[in-house]
């Protein structure tokens, strides 16, 4: 199920140019097909394609160059605020087909942490 931005998100987006672009793009773009990552083994490093794709999503949401997004980058370091985390959660669900809740996207989480979580959720869903 794809989540749509709520009225309050749209009102906030009107005051923030970067968010306005992201919300507008989100509304006008068709959903991406679910990501077909190889299933991960628990305790292993996340699949490189998961990290790469997630880094692209984080970079787009944070409006930073892809070179600044590393597996060790935290959402706080990339200036991803709470509204941007909602946008990121929607993009992750659209791209990978797994939902992320608020606890999965905390400011201190790294891109690598999130990629490992996505791989774990994909592996659980495959069972």
ABEGO torsion letter per residue (X at the ends): XBBBBBAAAAAAAAABAAAAAAAAAAAABBBBBBBBBBBBBBGBBBBAAAAAAAAAAAAAAAGBBAAABBAABBAAAAGBBAAAAAAAAAAAAAAAGBBBBAAABBAABBAAAAAAAAAAAAAAAAX
